[in-house]
Each structure stands twice: as C-alpha cells, then as structure tokens.
Amino acid sequence: MPIRPRSLLLTLAAVTACGDGGADAPDAGVTAPDAAADIDAIAPDAAPPVPVTVRAHDGATGVAGLPVAFLAADDTVVAVTTTDADGLASAIVPEGGQVVLASDDRRSAWLWLGVEGGETLEVFFDVTDTMTVVLPEGPADNGYYTVSSRCGGGGGGTATVTLSYLRRGCTADDLVASWSNGSQRVAFHAAGQALTAGATLDLSARTWTPHATRSMTFTGVVAADQTLVDFDLEISPGAVVDGPADNVGTASGDVELSGLIADLPGSRLRTTIGQIRGNRAFAVTHLGPVTETSFAPGPFWLREVGDGTFDAAARTATWTVGATGAVEDGVEVWLGVDQPAKEDPDVFWSIVAPSTSSVRIPALPAELAALEPTGGTAAFLVVHAHALPGGASALRTRIFGQLGWELLREPGTAAMATNRPYL
C-alpha cells in the first residue's frame, strides 16, 4: 500500500514590536517562508507501487504460457499476459484487485480476490517422481515403516521404502522415518538429505529413537456428533512423526489423549481437534513447543459455513454463515460450473477471498472467454473458511501452493470450517 505523506499544518506567528513613545518603531513586517517549499522538503516521497506476482510451477521449473488477467476491484482490466519461462507474471494492481490464472486447456481457473501489492500468488502443479529409501530394520517383526517430508512420503512392510511422492524440484529435504507395530514405535530424523528421482538413499546405519508416552488434554470441549483428537511431532512442514489419535465420539469437558510418540530434537507439537456437527465440519490446529500438555480450542472455533447457491447471471456464489463463532480471515471456494455448450468436465474454479459470505467471478477479458460462467449451473459449491497467523494475505499466497494443505507453518493456532461433513 503506497505511503501517503501526512498533512502538515504550518502556523506562522505574528510578531509585534513595541518601542518607546516618540521613537521610530522597528519594521514589524515578517517575510513568511515558502510553505510549499517547506512541505516538499519535509514530506517523504510516496513509496512506489509494488507489483502482484503470479508464480505457476511444478517444483522445479516454471509453467510457461498460462494466461493471466490482472483486474481492478471493479473488473477494469489492468493487464492480460501469460506466464514466462519461469512461470511468472506480474502487474501493478490497485489494492483490493483481482487476479485470474487459467490452465492451458481453459478447464481450470484460479481466482484471487482482494490482492495486495508485493504478494506472490503461487499455483503448484504437482508432478511426482519416485526414489528408494533404505531404513534400519525395526526392533521387532511385522512392523510398518514410513518416511515423510515436505517433498512427499511413502511406507510399507519392509525397511526398503519407495518415496512415491518425490515432488519435482525437491533436491534436498529433512526426512522423518518411523516404524510401528502397534505396541512399539520408534523414529529418527535425517536432516538435509539429497533427493534424486530414481536414486537410492541408504539410511540403514541410522539409529531408531524409542517413543515415549505423551499426553494432551483438550479443555472445555463442547459435545458434537463426532470429535476427533490427535497430536504429532513436526520437524519441519511435512516432516512429521505421527502420534496418537482417537475418535472420542460425543465426549465433552476435558478430553485427554495419551500415546506413544518419539521425542526428536528440534521438533514442535502439532495438536488438532476436529468435529462433525450435523453435515458441517470444523477443526482447530495448534503448533507449539513439545512441552505443552493442554490446549483450549474454544476461542478458535469458526462460525458455521452453510449451504450455498450459484447465480450464473450475477456471476456470484453465496452461502450462509453462523451467528456465533470466530470470524474467518478468508475463504477458499471450489466451484464447478457446468456449461451447456461444453462437454464434461466442468470448468473448475478455485477461489480465495478475504472474509465474506459470497464471491463473484469478475467480468473476464476476451482472452479468458472460455471460462465465462454466464448460462452455466453449479455442479458443486464447497466453501472452506480459514483463520491463521498472517491472516488473509497468508491464505492467498499459500492456499494453492506446494504446501497448500498445510497452512499453519509458524507457531500459533489455525482454524477451519466447511459446509461439508468431512475433515
């Protein structure tokens, strides 16, 4: 947001000279300074506007040639362009403007509402490879081995695990390996491992760290149709040691969860409670130090997100919201539009906006006419409301990115509510 100089009020004092009677009084005239010149000298220059950037990539390389439209809040076209060889496109957009990115086949579109200068709006096209990770044998027979990381994961019944979701562009990452047979759990952390598609990473000389019993108490829980609780250890986003989890049904009050989980150096505790209430779902996640033993989710539950409708003529999706609960920072909307003139599949819109109960698809420039929703009908309308550290800007820049499924990346608390009965 450009910095505007503050208004400056210059007060000139009148000077009056008094002399002895009969003596000539001194010249009382005072020459006022040039006020405009003083203002120019004092007021800071306005900061130059900062562009909004779209980045489309597969983790290693940019996705070139995708059409991008930058629009003002009133649908005025600022620029229409395509992503370059690095998958980038930028423009100066008035604050609160809109950005639309389309797939090359015009069957998918991403829409960001309420953008701010300086934001990088990421879209990640998931292209995966595989590699092999060799782990030490578990301490007993009939166990299950897993490997997890930001780049992907894998698991199986032997110590040779296929890392089957090695995302392109992940050349190195922290890995967390674990083994469990139900009654025993062990794990270890391997930092900064080189990851190469088709290669074998030998970690068989590593030493397993035994799990210890940990407990977490969820305080002040209000009964719901179903309540699910769990906590895990996180080394870095995606690199997680799974901990205990339980469906405690309609339990209320203080709910305690205990179980085995490794105590790995440098880890944080990721605590989650989810509830199904009728045909709506809610979740609260807290990321904090491993010393935490209790968590009170009450203040963080979001207001309910209700059923929605899509008015194609008005280009607007609308839904109801509850009267109680915390207000979200923003929403993610999945909208499938059936267009009679086209064959299936639908045009699939992924939309992110600041806190609201409706979103509108802007009037589209000719280059994106294939996405035009007028005359269509909604095949589906799913709304996820989110609150997280960093607010609406963090949601806009993360939700469609490589780790969009894990929005909470710094200590604090995040919450979600959706108009579907799943977590």
C-alpha positions in Angstrom: 0.0 0.0 0.0 1.6 3.3 -1.0 2.6 5.6 1.9 0.8 8.9 1.7 2.5 12.0 3.3 0.7 13.3 6.3 -0.9 16.7 6.1 1.3 19.4 7.6 -0.2 22.4 9.3 2.3 25.3 9.3 1.4 28.0 11.8 3.1 31.4 11.3 3.4 33.5 14.5 2.7 37.2 14.1 5.5 39.3 15.5 4.7 42.7 17.1 7.4 45.1 18.1 6.9 47.6 20.9 9.1 50.8 21.3 9.4 53.9 23.5 7.0 56.7 22.7 8.2 59.0 20.0 10.9 56.6 18.9 10.7 55.0 15.5 9.4 51.5 15.8 11.3 48.8 14.1 9.9 47.3 10.9 7.3 44.9 12.1 6.9 43.2 8.7 7.9 39.5 8.7 8.6 37.6 5.5 6.8 34.2 5.6 8.8 31.2 4.4 7.7 29.5 1.3 5.2 26.9 2.8 5.0 24.8 -0.3 8.8 24.5 -0.5 8.9 23.5 3.2 6.3 20.8 2.7 8.2 19.4 -0.3 11.3 19.4 1.9 9.7 17.7 4.9 7.2 15.3 3.4 8.6 11.9 2.4 8.1 10.7 -1.1 5.3 8.2 -1.6 6.5 4.7 -1.9 6.3 3.4 -5.4 3.6 0.8 -6.1 4.7 -2.8 -5.8 3.5 -5.4 -8.3 1.5 -8.5 -7.6 3.2 -11.7 -9.0 1.7 -15.0 -10.0 4.0 -18.0 -9.9 3.0 -21.2 -11.6 5.5 -24.1 -11.2 5.9 -27.8 -10.8 8.5 -27.5 -8.0 11.5 -27.5 -10.4 10.6 -25.3 -13.3 8.0 -22.7 -14.2 4.9 -23.5 -16.2 5.0 -21.1 -19.1 2.3 -19.8 -21.4 -0.6 -19.8 -18.9 -3.0 -16.8 -19.4 -3.2 -14.4 -16.5 -5.5 -11.4 -16.1 -4.9 -8.6 -13.6 -8.0 -6.7 -12.8 -9.1 -3.8 -10.5 -11.8 -4.4 -7.9 -14.4 -3.0 -10.4 -13.3 -5.5 -13.1 -11.3 -2.9 -15.0 -8.6 -4.8 -16.9 -5.1 -3.7 -15.7 -3.2 -6.3 -17.8 -3.6 -9.5 -19.7 -0.5 -11.6 -20.2 1.0 -15.1 -20.0 3.4 -16.7 -17.6 7.0 -16.6 -18.8 9.6 -19.3 -18.9 9.9 -19.1 -15.1 6.2 -19.4 -14.6 6.0 -15.7 -13.6 3.6 -12.9 -14.5 3.4 -9.5 -12.7 1.5 -6.3 -12.8 0.8 -3.3 -10.7 -2.8 -3.9 -9.4 -4.8 -1.4 -7.3 -5.1 -2.5 -3.8 -8.1 -4.9 -3.4 -7.9 -6.0 -7.0 -8.3 -9.4 -8.6 -6.1 -11.9 -10.4 -7.2 -14.8 -12.6 -5.0 -17.6 -13.9 -6.2 -20.2 -16.3 -4.9 -23.7 -17.3 -3.8 -24.0 -20.8 -6.9 -26.0 -21.7 -9.2 -23.4 -20.0 -10.8 -26.1 -17.9 -9.4 -24.8 -14.6 -9.1 -21.3 -13.2 -7.7 -19.8 -10.1 -9.1 -16.5 -8.8 -7.6 -14.4 -6.0 -9.7 -11.6 -4.6 -8.6 -8.6 -2.5 -4.9 -8.8 -3.5 -2.2 -6.5 -2.1 1.0 -5.3 -3.7 4.0 -7.4 -3.0 2.2 -10.7 -2.8 3.4 -13.7 -4.7 0.4 -15.9 -5.6 1.6 -19.4 -6.1 0.0 -22.2 -8.0 1.7 -25.6 -7.8 1.2 -28.2 -10.5 2.0 -31.5 -8.7 4.4 -33.6 -10.8 5.9 -36.5 -8.9 8.8 -38.9 -9.2 10.0 -41.8 -7.1 13.1 -42.9 -5.3 14.1 -45.6 -2.8 14.9 -45.1 0.9 16.6 -47.9 2.9 15.9 -47.8 6.6 17.3 -49.8 9.5 15.3 -52.9 10.5 12.7 -52.3 13.1 13.1 -53.6 16.6 10.5 -56.4 16.1 8.8 -58.3 13.3 5.6 -57.3 11.5 6.0 -53.6 11.8 5.2 -50.8 9.3 7.8 -48.4 8.0 7.1 -44.8 6.9 9.1 -41.9 5.5 7.7 -38.3 5.5 9.0 -35.0 4.3 7.9 -31.7 2.6 8.6 -33.4 -0.7 6.4 -36.4 -0.1 6.3 -39.7 1.6 5.9 -43.4 1.4 5.5 -46.5 3.5 5.4 -50.3 3.5 6.0 -53.5 5.4 9.8 -53.7 4.7 12.7 -51.5 5.5 13.1 -50.6 1.8 10.5 -47.8 1.3 9.6 -46.2 -2.0 9.3 -42.4 -1.6 6.5 -42.3 -4.0 5.6 -38.6 -3.9 9.0 -37.1 -4.6 7.9 -33.7 -5.9 9.9 -32.4 -8.8 12.3 -29.7 -7.7 12.9 -31.2 -4.2 16.6 -31.7 -4.3 17.1 -31.9 -0.6 14.9 -32.1 2.5 14.5 -33.2 6.1 13.2 -36.7 6.3 11.5 -38.3 9.3 11.4 -42.1 9.3 9.3 -44.2 11.7 8.4 -47.8 12.5 5.5 -49.2 14.4 3.8 -52.5 15.2 1.0 -51.1 17.3 2.7 -51.7 20.7 6.1 -50.2 19.8 7.0 -47.1 18.0 10.4 -45.7 17.0 11.6 -42.9 14.7 14.6 -40.8 13.7 15.2 -37.5 11.9 17.6 -37.3 8.9 18.3 -33.6 8.1 19.2 -32.2 4.7 19.1 -35.4 2.7 19.8 -35.3 -1.0 16.8 -36.4 -3.0 17.1 -37.6 -6.6 14.5 -39.3 -8.8 15.3 -42.9 -9.4 18.2 -42.9 -6.8 18.6 -45.0 -3.6 19.2 -43.2 -0.3 20.8 -45.5 2.3 19.8 -44.6 5.9 20.2 -48.2 7.2 23.0 -47.1 9.6 20.8 -44.7 11.5 19.6 -45.4 15.0 16.0 -45.5 15.9 14.8 -43.3 18.8 12.3 -45.0 21.1 8.9 -43.4 21.6 7.8 -42.2 25.0 4.3 -41.8 26.3 2.9 -38.3 26.0 -0.5 -36.8 27.0 -2.5 -33.9 25.8 -5.7 -32.6 27.4 -8.2 -30.7 25.3 -10.0 -28.5 27.7 -13.5 -27.1 27.5 -14.7 -29.4 24.7 -18.3 -29.0 23.7 -20.1 -32.2 22.7 -20.6 -32.8 18.9 -21.7 -35.7 16.8 -18.1 -36.8 16.5 -14.9 -35.3 17.9 -11.5 -36.4 16.7 -8.3 -35.5 18.5 -4.7 -36.1 17.7 -1.2 -34.8 18.1 2.0 -35.2 16.1 5.6 -34.1 16.2 6.7 -31.8 13.4 10.4 -31.3 12.5 9.5 -29.0 9.5 6.3 -28.6 7.4 5.6 -32.1 6.0 8.2 -33.9 8.1 6.1 -35.4 10.8 6.1 -38.2 13.3 2.6 -39.5 13.7 1.3 -39.5 17.3 -1.8 -40.9 18.9 -5.3 -40.2 17.6 -8.8 -41.0 18.7 -12.4 -40.6 17.8 -13.9 -39.7 21.2 -17.5 -39.5 19.9 -19.7 -37.2 21.8 -17.3 -36.6 24.7 -17.3 -33.1 26.3 -15.4 -31.2 29.0 -11.7 -32.1 29.4 -10.7 -34.8 26.9 -7.4 -36.5 27.4 -5.4 -38.2 24.7 -2.3 -40.3 25.6 0.0 -42.4 23.4 3.5 -43.2 22.2 5.4 -40.7 20.2 9.1 -40.1 19.6 11.0 -37.2 21.3 13.1 -35.9 18.4 15.4 -32.9 18.9 14.1 -29.7 17.3 10.5 -30.8 16.9 7.3 -29.0 17.6 4.0 -30.3 18.8 1.1 -30.1 16.3 -2.2 -30.6 18.1 -5.5 -30.9 16.3 -9.2 -31.3 17.3 -11.9 -31.8 14.7 -15.6 -32.0 15.0 -18.5 -33.1 12.8 -21.7 -31.2 13.7 -24.6 -32.4 11.6 -23.4 -32.0 8.0 -20.7 -29.4 8.8 -17.1 -29.9 9.8 -14.8 -27.8 12.0 -11.1 -28.1 13.0 -8.6 -26.2 15.2 -4.9 -26.9 15.0 -2.2 -25.5 17.3 1.6 -25.6 16.7 3.7 -25.1 19.8 6.6 -26.4 21.9 6.8 -30.1 22.8 6.4 -29.2 26.5 2.7 -28.3 26.0 0.3 -30.7 27.7 -3.0 -28.9 27.3 -4.9 -26.9 24.7 -8.2 -25.0 24.9 -9.8 -24.8 21.4 -12.9 -22.9 22.5 -12.0 -19.3 21.4 -10.8 -20.5 18.0 -13.8 -22.4 16.6 -15.0 -20.6 13.5 -18.6 -19.7 12.7 -20.5 -22.2 10.7 -20.4 -22.2 6.9 -23.8 -23.1 5.4 -25.2 -24.3 2.1 -24.6 -22.1 -0.9 -26.1 -21.3 -4.3 -24.6 -20.0 -7.6 -26.3 -17.3 -9.6 -24.7 -17.6 -13.0 -26.3 -14.4 -14.3 -24.9 -12.4 -11.4 -21.6 -14.5 -11.6 -21.9 -14.9 -7.8 -21.7 -17.8 -5.3 -23.4 -17.1 -2.0 -23.6 -19.1 1.2 -24.9 -18.7 4.8 -22.8 -18.1 7.8 -23.5 -18.8 11.5 -24.2 -16.1 14.1 -21.7 -17.4 16.6 -18.1 -18.3 16.5 -14.9 -16.6 15.4 -14.9 -14.8 12.1 -12.5 -16.3 9.5 -9.7 -14.4 7.8 -10.6 -15.7 4.4 -12.4 -18.4 2.4 -11.4 -21.0 -0.2 -14.2 -21.8 -2.6 -14.4 -24.7 -5.0 -16.9 -24.1 -7.7 -17.6 -26.4 -10.6 -19.6 -24.8 -13.4 -21.5 -26.9 -16.0 -21.7 -25.0 -19.2 -24.3 -26.4 -21.6 -22.3 -25.5 -24.7 -19.4 -27.6 -23.5 -18.8 -31.3 -22.9 -17.8 -32.5 -19.5 -15.8 -31.9 -17.4 -16.9 -28.7 -15.8 -14.9 -25.5 -15.6 -13.4 -25.8 -12.1 -12.8 -22.6 -10.2 -10.6 -22.4 -7.2 -11.2 -19.0 -5.5 -9.7 -17.4 -2.4 -11.1 -14.2 -0.9 -11.0 -12.3 2.4 -13.7 -13.0 5.0 -17.1 -13.0 3.2 -20.3 -14.9 2.6 -20.2 -14.5 -1.2 -17.7 -14.4 -4.1 -18.1 -13.0 -7.6 -16.3 -14.2 -10.7 -15.3 -10.9 -12.5 -16.1 -9.9 -16.0 -13.5 -11.7 -18.0 -11.3 -10.3 -20.8 -11.6 -11.9 -24.3 -8.5 -14.0 -23.7 -10.4 -15.9 -20.9 -13.8 -16.0 -22.5 -13.7 -19.8 -22.5 -14.2 -19.6 -18.7 -17.3 -17.4 -18.9 -19.8 -18.7 -16.3 -22.9 -17.0 -17.7 -25.6 -19.5 -18.6 -24.0 -22.2 -16.5 -25.1 -24.1 -13.5 -23.2 -25.2 -10.3 -22.1 -28.8 -10.4 -20.7 -28.3 -6.8 -20.0 -25.5 -4.4 -17.7 -26.2 -1.5 -16.6 -23.5 0.9 -13.7 -23.7 3.4 -13.3 -20.8 5.9 -9.9 -20.3 7.4 -8.2 -18.4 10.2 -4.4 -18.5 10.6 -1.4 -16.4 11.6 -0.7 -14.0 8.8 -4.4 -13.6 8.0 -5.9 -13.2 4.5 -2.6 -12.5 2.8 -1.0 -15.7 4.2 -4.1 -17.6 2.9 -3.9 -16.0 -0.6 -0.2 -16.7 -1.0 -0.2 -20.3 0.4 -3.5 -22.0 -0.4 -2.8 -23.1 -4.0 0.9 -23.6 -3.4 3.2 -26.6 -2.9 2.2 -26.9 0.8 -1.3 -25.6 0.5 -2.7 -28.5 2.5 -0.6 -27.3 5.5 -1.4 -23.6 6.0 -0.1 -23.4 9.6 3.7 -23.0 9.3 4.6 -20.9 12.3 3.8 -21.3 16.0 0.2 -20.3 16.7 -3.3 -21.5 16.0 -5.3 -22.0 12.8 -8.9 -22.9 12.4 -11.1 -24.3 9.6 -14.9 -24.6 8.9 -16.5 -26.2 5.9 -20.0 -26.8 4.6 -19.2 -30.5 4.1 -19.2 -33.2 6.8 -15.6 -34.2 6.4 -12.2 -33.2 7.8 
